Amino acid sequence: MTTLRTLKTIATRSQDTLLQDAIGAAALVVMLVVALHLPAFV
């Protein structure tokens, strides 16, 4: 129960930047996928 409470507290405190963090994480995933498929194009 403590872990869930901690995660909820973190999400509540960082509500301002949560969307920006999600966009940044998605951008990193896209760059990783592109980098892994890049040798197939060369």
N, CA, C, O and CB atoms as a CASP TS submission, in Angstrom:
PFRMAT TS
TARGET T0000
AUTHOR 0000-0000-0000
METHOD Language model
MODEL 1
PARENT N/A
ATOM      1  N   MET     1       0.817  -1.196   0.000  1.00  0.00           N
ATOM      2  CA  MET     1       0.000   0.000   0.000  1.00  0.00           C
ATOM      3  C   MET     1       0.859   1.257   0.000  1.00  0.00           C
ATOM      4  O   MET     1       0.462   2.286  -0.546  1.00  0.00           O
ATOM      5  CB  MET     1      -0.929   0.000   1.197  1.00  0.00           C
ATOM      6  N   THR     2       2.020   1.173   0.605  1.00  0.00           N
ATOM      7  CA  THR     2       2.902   2.332   0.668  1.00  0.00           C
ATOM      8  C   THR     2       3.397   2.724  -0.723  1.00  0.00           C
ATOM      9  O   THR     2       3.522   3.911  -1.024  1.00  0.00           O
ATOM     10  CB  THR     2       4.089   2.045   1.588  1.00  0.00           C
ATOM     11  N   THR     3       3.676   1.740  -1.566  1.00  0.00           N
ATOM     12  CA  THR     3       4.157   2.028  -2.913  1.00  0.00           C
ATOM     13  C   THR     3       3.101   2.767  -3.720  1.00  0.00           C
ATOM     14  O   THR     3       3.409   3.739  -4.409  1.00  0.00           O
ATOM     15  CB  THR     3       4.557   0.735  -3.627  1.00  0.00           C
ATOM     16  N   LEU     4       1.863   2.312  -3.637  1.00  0.00           N
ATOM     17  CA  LEU     4       0.794   2.988  -4.366  1.00  0.00           C
ATOM     18  C   LEU     4       0.584   4.408  -3.860  1.00  0.00           C
ATOM     19  O   LEU     4       0.336   5.323  -4.646  1.00  0.00           O
ATOM     20  CB  LEU     4      -0.502   2.200  -4.251  1.00  0.00           C
ATOM     21  N   ARG     5       0.684   4.589  -2.563  1.00  0.00           N
ATOM     22  CA  ARG     5       0.529   5.926  -1.987  1.00  0.00           C
ATOM     23  C   ARG     5       1.670   6.827  -2.459  1.00  0.00           C
ATOM     24  O   ARG     5       1.452   8.000  -2.763  1.00  0.00           O
ATOM     25  CB  ARG     5       0.495   5.857  -0.435  1.00  0.00           C
ATOM     26  N   THR     6       2.872   6.287  -2.519  1.00  0.00           N
ATOM     27  CA  THR     6       4.026   7.068  -2.980  1.00  0.00           C
ATOM     28  C   THR     6       3.860   7.470  -4.438  1.00  0.00           C
ATOM     29  O   THR     6       4.120   8.618  -4.798  1.00  0.00           O
ATOM     30  CB  THR     6       5.326   6.268  -2.801  1.00  0.00           C
ATOM     31  N   LEU     7       3.429   6.537  -5.278  1.00  0.00           N
ATOM     32  CA  LEU     7       3.223   6.858  -6.694  1.00  0.00           C
ATOM     33  C   LEU     7       2.134   7.904  -6.874  1.00  0.00           C
ATOM     34  O   LEU     7       2.252   8.788  -7.722  1.00  0.00           O
ATOM     35  CB  LEU     7       2.865   5.596  -7.480  1.00  0.00           C
ATOM     36  N   LYS     8       1.079   7.807  -6.084  1.00  0.00           N
ATOM     37  CA  LYS     8       0.001   8.788  -6.169  1.00  0.00           C
ATOM     38  C   LYS     8       0.494  10.167  -5.746  1.00  0.00           C
ATOM     39  O   LYS     8       0.133  11.173  -6.358  1.00  0.00           O
ATOM     40  CB  LYS     8      -1.188   8.358  -5.299  1.00  0.00           C
ATOM     41  N   THR     9       1.313  10.214  -4.706  1.00  0.00           N
ATOM     42  CA  THR     9       1.870  11.484  -4.247  1.00  0.00           C
ATOM     43  C   THR     9       2.783  12.096  -5.301  1.00  0.00           C
ATOM     44  O   THR     9       2.741  13.302  -5.544  1.00  0.00           O
ATOM     45  CB  THR     9       2.637  11.289  -2.941  1.00  0.00           C
ATOM     46  N   ILE    10       3.597  11.270  -5.917  1.00  0.00           N
ATOM     47  CA  ILE    10       4.496  11.761  -6.971  1.00  0.00           C
ATOM     48  C   ILE    10       3.699  12.297  -8.144  1.00  0.00           C
ATOM     49  O   ILE    10       4.016  13.364  -8.670  1.00  0.00           O
ATOM     50  CB  ILE    10       5.445  10.646  -7.445  1.00  0.00           C
ATOM     51  N   ALA    11       2.668  11.575  -8.564  1.00  0.00           N
ATOM     52  CA  ALA    11       1.836  12.024  -9.688  1.00  0.00           C
ATOM     53  C   ALA    11       1.122  13.324  -9.357  1.00  0.00           C
ATOM     54  O   ALA    11       0.963  14.186 -10.222  1.00  0.00           O
ATOM     55  CB  ALA    11       0.812  10.948 -10.061  1.00  0.00           C
ATOM     56  N   THR    12       0.691  13.470  -8.112  1.00  0.00           N
ATOM     57  CA  THR    12       0.007  14.703  -7.714  1.00  0.00           C
ATOM     58  C   THR    12       0.965  15.885  -7.716  1.00  0.00           C
ATOM     59  O   THR    12       0.605  16.974  -8.162  1.00  0.00           O
ATOM     60  CB  THR    12      -0.624  14.544  -6.327  1.00  0.00           C
ATOM     61  N   ARG    13       2.172  15.682  -7.226  1.00  0.00           N
ATOM     62  CA  ARG    13       3.145  16.785  -7.164  1.00  0.00           C
ATOM     63  C   ARG    13       3.629  17.209  -8.539  1.00  0.00           C
ATOM     64  O   ARG    13       3.879  18.393  -8.768  1.00  0.00           O
ATOM     65  CB  ARG    13       4.335  16.386  -6.315  1.00  0.00           C
ATOM     66  N   SER    14       3.764  16.268  -9.452  1.00  0.00           N
ATOM     67  CA  SER    14       4.344  16.580 -10.763  1.00  0.00           C
ATOM     68  C   SER    14       3.277  16.712 -11.841  1.00  0.00           C
ATOM     69  O   SER    14       3.543  16.460 -13.016  1.00  0.00           O
ATOM     70  CB  SER    14       5.346  15.508 -11.164  1.00  0.00           C
ATOM     71  N   GLN    15       2.083  17.101 -11.448  1.00  0.00           N
ATOM     72  CA  GLN    15       0.990  17.211 -12.409  1.00  0.00           C
ATOM     73  C   GLN    15       1.284  18.273 -13.469  1.00  0.00           C
ATOM     74  O   GLN    15       0.814  18.161 -14.601  1.00  0.00           O
ATOM     75  CB  GLN    15      -0.317  17.541 -11.686  1.00  0.00           C
ATOM     76  N   ASP    16       2.049  19.289 -13.116  1.00  0.00           N
ATOM     77  CA  ASP    16       2.356  20.371 -14.052  1.00  0.00           C
ATOM     78  C   ASP    16       3.159  19.870 -15.248  1.00  0.00           C
ATOM     79  O   ASP    16       2.911  20.283 -16.381  1.00  0.00           O
ATOM     80  CB  ASP    16       3.124  21.481 -13.341  1.00  0.00           C
ATOM     81  N   THR    17       4.109  18.990 -15.001  1.00  0.00           N
ATOM     82  CA  THR    17       5.020  18.570 -16.061  1.00  0.00           C
ATOM     83  C   THR    17       4.757  17.141 -16.537  1.00  0.00           C
ATOM     84  O   THR    17       5.548  16.591 -17.303  1.00  0.00           O
ATOM     85  CB  THR    17       6.445  18.688 -15.582  1.00  0.00           C
ATOM     86  N   LEU    18       3.662  16.540 -16.096  1.00  0.00           N
ATOM     87  CA  LEU    18       3.394  15.145 -16.448  1.00  0.00           C
ATOM     88  C   LEU    18       3.212  14.975 -17.955  1.00  0.00           C
ATOM     89  O   LEU    18       3.732  14.018 -18.528  1.00  0.00           O
ATOM     90  CB  LEU    18       2.150  14.644 -15.713  1.00  0.00           C
ATOM     91  N   LEU    19       2.495  15.871 -18.600  1.00  0.00           N
ATOM     92  CA  LEU    19       2.281  15.785 -20.045  1.00  0.00           C
ATOM     93  C   LEU    19       3.595  15.979 -20.800  1.00  0.00           C
ATOM     94  O   LEU    19       3.861  15.272 -21.771  1.00  0.00           O
ATOM     95  CB  LEU    19       1.248  16.831 -20.498  1.00  0.00           C
ATOM     96  N   GLN    20       4.407  16.921 -20.365  1.00  0.00           N
ATOM     97  CA  GLN    20       5.699  17.147 -21.017  1.00  0.00           C
ATOM     98  C   GLN    20       6.600  15.927 -20.875  1.00  0.00           C
ATOM     99  O   GLN    20       7.300  15.557 -21.818  1.00  0.00           O
ATOM    100  CB  GLN    20       6.389  18.383 -20.427  1.00  0.00           C
ATOM    101  N   ASP    21       6.587  15.311 -19.719  1.00  0.00           N
ATOM    102  CA  ASP    21       7.391  14.108 -19.498  1.00  0.00           C
ATOM    103  C   ASP    21       6.915  12.958 -20.379  1.00  0.00           C
ATOM    104  O   ASP    21       7.730  12.204 -20.911  1.00  0.00           O
ATOM    105  CB  ASP    21       7.340  13.695 -18.025  1.00  0.00           C
ATOM    106  N   ALA    22       5.608  12.821 -20.534  1.00  0.00           N
ATOM    107  CA  ALA    22       5.060  11.757 -21.386  1.00  0.00           C
ATOM    108  C   ALA    22       5.438  11.985 -22.846  1.00  0.00           C
ATOM    109  O   ALA    22       5.766  11.038 -23.561  1.00  0.00           O
ATOM    110  CB  ALA    22       3.527  11.682 -21.241  1.00  0.00           C
ATOM    111  N   ILE    23       5.392  13.233 -23.285  1.00  0.00           N
ATOM    112  CA  ILE    23       5.785  13.556 -24.669  1.00  0.00           C
ATOM    113  C   ILE    23       7.272  13.281 -24.865  1.00  0.00           C
ATOM    114  O   ILE    23       7.671  12.763 -25.908  1.00  0.00           O
ATOM    115  CB  ILE    23       5.463  15.042 -25.006  1.00  0.00           C
ATOM    116  N   GLY    24       8.081  13.615 -23.891  1.00  0.00           N
ATOM    117  CA  GLY    24       9.518  13.351 -23.977  1.00  0.00           C
ATOM    118  C   GLY    24       9.820  11.862 -24.022  1.00  0.00           C
ATOM    119  O   GLY    24      10.685  11.425 -24.781  1.00  0.00           O
ATOM    120  N   ALA    25       9.111  11.082 -23.212  1.00  0.00           N
ATOM    121  CA  ALA    25       9.311   9.631 -23.220  1.00  0.00           C
ATOM    122  C   ALA    25       8.891   9.038 -24.554  1.00  0.00           C
ATOM    123  O   ALA    25       9.569   8.155 -25.081  1.00  0.00           O
ATOM    124  CB  ALA    25       8.525   8.970 -22.078  1.00  0.00           C
ATOM    125  N   ALA    26       7.783   9.512 -25.106  1.00  0.00           N
ATOM    126  CA  ALA    26       7.330   9.021 -26.420  1.00  0.00           C
ATOM    127  C   ALA    26       8.347   9.377 -27.506  1.00  0.00           C
ATOM    128  O   ALA    26       8.602   8.572 -28.402  1.00  0.00           O
ATOM    129  CB  ALA    26       5.939   9.614 -26.775  1.00  0.00           C
ATOM    130  N   ALA    27       8.923  10.563 -27.434  1.00  0.00           N
ATOM    131  CA  ALA    27       9.935  10.968 -28.411  1.00  0.00           C
ATOM    132  C   ALA    27      11.167  10.076 -28.312  1.00  0.00           C
ATOM    133  O   ALA    27      11.748   9.711 -29.334  1.00  0.00           O
ATOM    134  CB  ALA    27      10.330  12.440 -28.202  1.00  0.00           C
ATOM    135  N   LEU    28      11.567   9.725 -27.104  1.00  0.00           N
ATOM    136  CA  LEU    28      12.717   8.830 -26.939  1.00  0.00           C
ATOM    137  C   LEU    28      12.427   7.447 -27.521  1.00  0.00           C
ATOM    138  O   LEU    28      13.305   6.837 -28.131  1.00  0.00           O
ATOM    139  CB  LEU    28      13.092   8.707 -25.452  1.00  0.00           C
ATOM    140  N   VAL    29      11.220   6.956 -27.341  1.00  0.00           N
ATOM    141  CA  VAL    29      10.860   5.650 -27.894  1.00  0.00           C
ATOM    142  C   VAL    29      10.878   5.699 -29.415  1.00  0.00           C
ATOM    143  O   VAL    29      11.369   4.774 -30.061  1.00  0.00           O
ATOM    144  CB  VAL    29       9.473   5.208 -27.388  1.00  0.00           C
ATOM    145  N   VAL    30      10.348   6.766 -29.988  1.00  0.00           N
ATOM    146  CA  VAL    30      10.350   6.906 -31.452  1.00  0.00           C
ATOM    147  C   VAL    30      11.780   6.956 -31.977  1.00  0.00           C
ATOM    148  O   VAL    30      12.092   6.310 -32.978  1.00  0.00           O
ATOM    149  CB  VAL    30       9.580   8.179 -31.882  1.00  0.00           C
ATOM    150  N   MET    31      12.653   7.712 -31.317  1.00  0.00           N
ATOM    151  CA  MET    31      14.048   7.793 -31.760  1.00  0.00           C
ATOM    152  C   MET    31      14.747   6.439 -31.651  1.00  0.00           C
ATOM    153  O   MET    31      15.557   6.089 -32.509  1.00  0.00           O
ATOM    154  CB  MET    31      14.808   8.841 -30.937  1.00  0.00           C
ATOM    155  N   LEU    32      14.440   5.683 -30.608  1.00  0.00           N
ATOM    156  CA  LEU    32      15.029   4.358 -30.452  1.00  0.00           C
ATOM    157  C   LEU    32      14.586   3.428 -31.567  1.00  0.00           C
ATOM    158  O   LEU    32      15.409   2.714 -32.142  1.00  0.00           O
ATOM    159  CB  LEU    32      14.656   3.766 -29.100  1.00  0.00           C
ATOM    160  N   VAL    33      13.301   3.426 -31.878  1.00  0.00           N
ATOM    161  CA  VAL    33      12.788   2.555 -32.942  1.00  0.00           C
ATOM    162  C   VAL    33      13.403   2.940 -34.279  1.00  0.00           C
ATOM    163  O   VAL    33      13.794   2.067 -35.053  1.00  0.00           O
ATOM    164  CB  VAL    33      11.246   2.632 -33.020  1.00  0.00           C
ATOM    165  N   VAL    34      13.492   4.227 -34.558  1.00  0.00           N
ATOM    166  CA  VAL    34      14.091   4.683 -35.814  1.00  0.00           C
ATOM    167  C   VAL    34      15.561   4.286 -35.868  1.00  0.00           C
ATOM    168  O   VAL    34      16.030   3.824 -36.908  1.00  0.00           O
ATOM    169  CB  VAL    34      13.942   6.213 -35.970  1.00  0.00           C
ATOM    170  N   ALA    35      16.287   4.453 -34.787  1.00  0.00           N
ATOM    171  CA  ALA    35      17.711   4.107 -34.756  1.00  0.00           C
ATOM    172  C   ALA    35      17.918   2.606 -34.951  1.00  0.00           C
ATOM    173  O   ALA    35      18.886   2.197 -35.591  1.00  0.00           O
ATOM    174  CB  ALA    35      18.342   4.557 -33.429  1.00  0.00           C
ATOM    175  N   LEU    36      17.025   1.787 -34.412  1.00  0.00           N
ATOM    176  CA  LEU    36      17.168   0.343 -34.572  1.00  0.00           C
ATOM    177  C   LEU    36      16.831  -0.124 -35.979  1.00  0.00           C
ATOM    178  O   LEU    36      17.347  -1.145 -36.435  1.00  0.00           O
ATOM    179  CB  LEU    36      16.291  -0.373 -33.581  1.00  0.00           C
ATOM    180  N   HIS    37      15.961   0.620 -36.678  1.00  0.00           N
ATOM    181  CA  HIS    37      15.605   0.232 -38.041  1.00  0.00           C
ATOM    182  C   HIS    37      16.482   0.909 -39.097  1.00  0.00           C
ATOM    183  O   HIS    37      16.392   0.575 -40.278  1.00  0.00           O
ATOM    184  CB  HIS    37      14.153   0.561 -38.302  1.00  0.00           C
ATOM    185  N   LEU    38      17.317   1.843 -38.689  1.00  0.00           N
ATOM    186  CA  LEU    38      18.144   2.597 -39.628  1.00  0.00           C
ATOM    187  C   LEU    38      19.093   1.709 -40.431  1.00  0.00           C
ATOM    188  O   LEU    38      19.231   1.938 -41.633  1.00  0.00           O
ATOM    189  CB  LEU    38      18.939   3.639 -38.883  1.00  0.00           C
ATOM    190  N   PRO    39      19.754   0.713 -39.846  1.00  0.00           N
ATOM    191  CA  PRO    39      20.662  -0.129 -40.656  1.00  0.00           C
ATOM    192  C   PRO    39      19.951  -0.883 -41.784  1.00  0.00           C
ATOM    193  O   PRO    39      20.592  -1.249 -42.768  1.00  0.00           O
ATOM    194  CB  PRO    39      21.363  -1.132 -39.759  1.00  0.00           C
ATOM    195  N   ALA    40      18.667  -1.117 -41.665  1.00  0.00           N
ATOM    196  CA  ALA    40      17.941  -1.820 -42.723  1.00  0.00           C
ATOM    197  C   ALA    40      17.781  -0.941 -43.965  1.00  0.00           C
ATOM    198  O   ALA    40      17.623  -1.451 -45.074  1.00  0.00           O
ATOM    199  CB  ALA    40      16.564  -2.269 -42.215  1.00  0.00           C
ATOM    200  N   PHE    41      17.822   0.378 -43.777  1.00  0.00           N
ATOM    201  CA  PHE    41      17.650   1.294 -44.904  1.00  0.00           C
ATOM    202  C   PHE    41      18.950   1.570 -45.638  1.00  0.00           C
ATOM    203  O   PHE    41      18.927   2.045 -46.774  1.00  0.00           O
ATOM    204  CB  PHE    41      17.060   2.593 -44.426  1.00  0.00           C
ATOM    205  N   VAL    42      20.084   1.282 -45.012  1.00  0.00           N
ATOM    206  CA  VAL    42      21.387   1.616 -45.612  1.00  0.00           C
ATOM    207  C   VAL    42      21.882   0.486 -46.470  1.00  0.00           C
ATOM    208  O   VAL    42      22.960   0.582 -47.057  1.00  0.00           O
ATOM    209  CB  VAL    42      22.421   1.939 -44.534  1.00  0.00           C
TER
END
